[in-house]
Amino acid sequence: MRDAISKRQQQVDANYEYFKSILPGILHVHKNKFALLQNCEVRGYYDALADALEAAHAFCPEGDYSVQEVSNRVIDLGHFSHVDPLI
């Protein structure tokens, strides 16, 4: 189980690094939309988080995806920014 969580975390981390690298180029076109990412590729942009999650369940049944809001705001999730997923 730990290996599955580790692999999923690696995928999330890789998707996030990819997202940060493309953000300057997509911000003006897709601002305030939600990007569905899988394997360091954008699968689509959605107006609402619920729409992105619905698409994720259809396109990524293995659960190997990330969703990021296209925004230049930094959001502090407080405690959740620092939670160990294995706890």
C-alpha positions as CSV (number, residue, x, y, z in Angstrom):
1,M,0.0,0.0,0.0
2,R,2.8,2.4,0.9
3,D,4.3,1.8,-2.7
4,A,0.9,2.8,-4.2
5,I,0.7,5.9,-2.2
6,S,4.3,6.8,-3.0
7,K,3.7,6.3,-6.7
8,R,0.5,8.4,-6.6
9,Q,2.4,11.1,-4.7
10,Q,5.2,11.1,-7.3
11,Q,2.6,11.5,-10.0
12,V,0.9,14.4,-8.2
13,D,4.3,16.0,-7.6
14,A,5.3,15.6,-11.2
15,N,1.9,17.0,-12.4
16,Y,2.3,20.0,-10.1
17,E,5.9,20.8,-11.4
18,Y,4.6,20.5,-14.9
19,F,1.6,22.8,-14.1
20,K,3.9,25.4,-12.6
21,S,6.1,25.3,-15.7
22,I,3.1,26.0,-18.1
23,L,1.2,28.4,-15.8
24,P,2.6,31.6,-17.3
25,G,1.6,30.5,-20.8
26,I,-1.9,29.5,-19.9
27,L,-2.9,32.0,-17.3
28,H,-4.2,34.7,-19.6
29,V,-6.3,32.1,-21.6
30,H,-7.6,29.8,-18.9
31,K,-7.6,32.0,-15.7
32,N,-10.0,30.8,-13.0
33,K,-10.6,27.5,-14.8
34,F,-9.5,24.1,-13.5
35,A,-6.9,22.1,-15.3
36,L,-7.2,18.3,-15.3
37,L,-3.6,16.8,-15.4
38,Q,-2.5,13.3,-16.0
39,N,1.0,12.1,-16.7
40,C,2.3,15.7,-17.0
41,E,-0.3,16.6,-19.7
42,V,-3.4,18.8,-19.5
43,R,-6.4,16.6,-20.3
44,G,-8.8,19.6,-20.3
45,Y,-9.8,22.9,-18.7
46,Y,-13.1,23.2,-16.9
47,D,-15.2,26.0,-15.5
48,A,-15.9,24.3,-12.2
49,L,-14.0,22.0,-9.9
50,A,-17.0,19.5,-10.0
51,D,-16.7,19.4,-13.8
52,A,-13.0,18.7,-13.6
53,L,-13.6,15.9,-11.1
54,E,-16.4,14.4,-13.2
55,A,-14.1,14.3,-16.2
56,A,-11.3,12.8,-14.1
57,H,-13.5,9.9,-13.1
58,A,-14.3,9.3,-16.7
59,F,-10.9,9.8,-18.3
60,C,-8.6,8.6,-15.4
61,P,-10.4,5.6,-13.8
62,E,-7.1,4.6,-12.0
63,G,-7.2,7.8,-10.0
64,D,-3.8,9.0,-11.4
65,Y,-4.7,12.6,-12.0
66,S,-4.4,16.0,-10.5
67,V,-6.6,19.1,-10.7
68,Q,-5.2,22.6,-10.4
69,E,-6.9,25.9,-10.5
70,V,-5.4,28.2,-13.1
71,S,-4.6,31.2,-11.0
72,N,-1.6,33.2,-9.8
73,R,-2.9,33.3,-6.2
74,V,-1.0,31.3,-3.6
75,I,-3.3,29.4,-1.4
76,D,-2.2,28.3,2.1
77,L,-4.2,25.2,3.1
78,G,-3.0,25.5,6.6
79,H,-2.6,22.2,8.3
80,F,-3.6,20.3,5.2
81,S,-0.5,21.7,3.4
82,H,1.7,19.7,5.8
83,V,-0.2,16.5,6.4
84,D,1.5,13.2,5.9
85,P,-0.8,11.1,3.7
86,L,0.2,8.0,5.6
87,I,-1.2,9.1,8.9
